[in-house]
Amino acid sequence: MRLKNVETGHNAIQKQKFEAIKARLGGRVPDPILTFSYRRDFFGKYFAACYHEAMRLSSEWRIGEVELFAVFVSKQNQCKY
């Protein structure tokens, strides 16, 4: 499910970055990027920091292994990202 709230209310710099992402990825900003960008000072920067720690710092697994596991779990849960 794509929430309309996370598609609006971004500052000019974020909008410019989104346009670059859309150009590179074929017209759509991935949902995790929109989620981390939504109300950045209230939610996004804290959630992104927790995500970074969980996915990168607190594991003995390599980055590729963590990403592969995340893709597998997302697929099992029928998650689009």
PyMOL commands that set and color helices and strands:
alter all, ss='L'
color gray80, all
select helices_A, chain A and resi 4-7+12-25+31-37+40-57+63-76
alter helices_A, ss='H'
color red, helices_A
deselect
rebuild
show_as cartoon
